[in-house]
Amino acid sequence: MAQVPEDIGCKNEKCIAKDECKRQVIAKNGTAREIKEFSGTEVKKCGKFIQK
């Protein structure tokens, strides 16, 4: 699987790790070049998680 660049933000509000993920931060602070919604759920992180 291809790696996702670190400047791709995420706006997945239901993800269990949303408060720990750098992708949420860059989506909210405007530094993301693109914003997606990855596959995290209420019980698991997505495979694109970046720790803060």
C-alpha positions in Angstrom: 0.0 0.0 0.0 1.3 3.5 -0.8 2.1 5.8 2.0 0.0 8.9 2.4 2.0 12.2 2.6 2.1 13.8 6.0 0.4 17.0 4.8 -2.9 15.2 4.2 -5.3 16.1 7.0 -8.3 14.1 8.3 -11.7 15.3 9.4 -13.0 12.0 10.8 -14.9 13.0 13.9 -15.9 9.4 14.9 -12.3 8.0 15.0 -11.2 6.8 18.4 -7.7 8.4 18.0 -8.8 11.8 16.6 -7.5 13.7 19.6 -4.1 11.9 19.3 -3.6 12.3 15.6 -1.5 14.9 13.8 -3.8 14.6 10.8 -6.7 16.1 12.8 -4.5 19.0 13.9 -3.3 19.9 10.3 -6.9 19.6 9.1 -8.1 22.2 11.7 -5.1 24.6 11.6 -5.1 25.0 7.8 -1.7 23.6 7.0 -3.1 20.5 5.1 -2.8 20.6 1.3 -5.8 18.2 1.2 -8.3 17.0 3.8 -9.8 13.5 3.7 -11.7 11.3 6.0 -9.8 8.1 6.7 -11.3 4.8 8.0 -10.9 5.2 11.8 -14.0 4.1 13.8 -15.2 4.4 17.4 -13.1 1.3 18.3 -10.0 1.5 16.1 -7.5 3.9 14.4 -7.1 4.1 10.7 -3.9 2.9 9.0 -3.0 6.6 8.2 -2.6 7.6 11.9 0.2 10.0 12.7 1.0 10.5 16.4 1.1 14.1 17.6 
